[in-house]
Amino acid sequence: MKRTMKIMLSALLIVSLLACLVACGGSSKGPSGKYTLVSMESDGMTIEGDTLKSLGMEVTIEFNADGTGTIDFMGDSEDFTWKDGKMISDGEELPFDFSGDTVTIEQDGAKMVFKK
């Protein structure tokens, strides 16, 4: 009986450790994926969702796991690289914040929020 209990406890411990490792490994270290513009703020005015679409402001950003990406701004695409919270294109850097399924870009008093 003691031997069976030890084996069951050992098995339970191993399964618990594996579950923890899988959960830790599954967390994203970066923004990999495709994000769509959901709100834009400038000069104290916020434009969101359907209003953006009605104005033709369809913007997507795709971050690839290899540190490259593409931004599509109303049909015009531009490639970039990204690292350490910065998108880099043609030698210029644009900082971004990544949290969960949201990417936020703020520059010159304007703020754009993208959701996965």
C-alpha positions, 0 to 999 in steps of 0.5 A: 500500500505504501509503495502504491501511494508513493508511486501515485504521489510521484506521478501526481508531482510529475504531472503537476510539474509538466502542467506548470512547464506547459503553462509557462512555455505557452505564454507569449514573450512577444506580440506575434500575430495579427492586430487590427486598429480598434481605437485612435486618439489625438488632440483629446478626441477618440475614434473607435471601431465602426467609426474608424471603418466608416472613415476607411481607417483600416489598419493592421499590424502583423508581428512575426516571431522572427522579429519581422512584420508588416503594417498595412495602412489602408491598402499600403503595406510596409515591412519592418523589424521589431525588437525590445518594444520598437518597430524599426523601418527605414532606420526610424524607430517607433516604440510600442507597448505590448500587453496581452492581446493589445498593442499600443503605439503612442507618438507625438500626442497620438495613440493607436490601439490594436487588438489581436 
